Amino acid sequence: MAESINIKQFKLDVFRGKEVSDSPEKSYSGTGHDWMSYRCIYLEGFDGRVTLNLELFWKKVIANKLDVFTQTLLGYETIIKFGETMQLKEAFTAQAEVSYSDE
């Protein structure tokens, strides 16, 4: 996947909830293959950290050579409450802005 596309630079914003707003929960940016470091990210959760898998998100961006792509994803957090292990789900919206090199 990464060999067939030449990303010049990217910006990734992650928003809590199902909407894009003025202030993202987290922002990331980079050049070239730096996007690979953001295939799975961790955000602050209810009791620990929320895991957000962006593997399929990036696959869509790169396979379709999209300049801007927005998608709502589910983040998962495992908590232990009263001796029971539970998994919490929370919606996040990821938005990528990507520019590509001509090489």
Steps between C-alpha positions, in 0.01 A plus 500: 500500500766756601731427204248596230418847633730791575353719771666839508339614825190439708299638787277277711241647738300281739179635650298355787151411377347476155563858387797704381541809719743789538711329764617143445572264789841428343688616189785329324704593195796373306662425169565191293440175685444672837127418464589139584562607860133597525333175392400448863480788745417533868283771653399585852198300607257458785739308724811456292565512130282453195646304209406630155594279206560705184632219280193484272467880506851541355441216256204692351696825487801349328322253270281780365770770520260727688596859579246531784321215672275497806362191673334421832671212684450317828762520771520223760599518864523203734409572862459289813206595718388303805729217393339478155688577180302718261572659168379855443441629147521865403456673164783706355526676166831492315580748225811479282630765262766353273721630221688265270831532319511443123778241518 
